[in-house]
Amino acid sequence: MIKKYFFIDESGTPDFYGSGKKLLLGRDGKPDVFGMGMVRTYNRKRLRRKV
């Protein structure tokens, strides 16, 4: 079986909603955007060397 490795990173804040389901993005110092990236690799050592 071949191992797969996943590296996940986020940018911004993961808090989308506050109490009462109020949208928090862009308010009270919260950023206007949220981004997420993921890399899947079979060779984590090679990936680390390249990065």
C-alpha positions as CSV (number, residue, x, y, z in Angstrom):
1,M,0.0,0.0,0.0
2,I,1.4,3.5,-0.9
3,K,1.1,6.1,1.7
4,K,-0.4,9.5,0.9
5,Y,0.4,12.6,2.8
6,F,-1.8,15.7,3.0
7,F,-0.7,19.2,4.0
8,I,-3.4,21.7,4.7
9,D,-3.0,25.3,5.5
10,E,-5.5,28.2,6.0
11,S,-5.2,31.9,5.6
12,G,-7.5,34.3,7.4
13,T,-9.7,33.3,10.3
14,P,-11.9,30.2,10.5
15,D,-14.6,32.1,12.3
16,F,-17.4,32.7,9.8
17,Y,-20.3,33.3,12.1
18,G,-20.7,34.7,15.6
19,S,-23.6,34.4,18.1
20,G,-27.0,34.6,16.4
21,K,-25.5,33.5,13.1
22,K,-24.1,36.9,12.4
23,L,-21.5,36.9,9.6
24,L,-18.1,38.0,11.0
25,L,-16.1,38.3,7.8
26,G,-14.9,41.8,7.3
27,R,-16.1,43.0,10.7
28,D,-14.3,43.9,13.9
29,G,-10.8,43.3,12.6
30,K,-11.7,40.1,10.8
31,P,-10.3,39.7,7.3
32,D,-12.6,40.0,4.3
33,V,-11.5,36.6,2.9
34,F,-10.7,33.1,3.9
35,G,-8.5,30.8,1.9
36,M,-7.5,27.2,2.2
37,G,-4.9,25.2,0.3
38,M,-4.1,21.5,0.2
39,V,-1.2,19.5,-1.3
40,R,-1.3,15.7,-1.7
41,T,2.0,13.9,-2.2
42,Y,3.4,10.4,-2.1
43,N,6.9,11.6,-1.4
44,R,6.9,14.1,1.6
45,K,10.7,14.2,1.8
46,R,11.0,15.4,-1.8
47,L,8.3,17.9,-1.3
48,R,10.1,19.4,1.7
49,R,13.3,19.6,-0.2
50,K,11.6,21.5,-3.0
51,V,9.7,23.9,-0.8
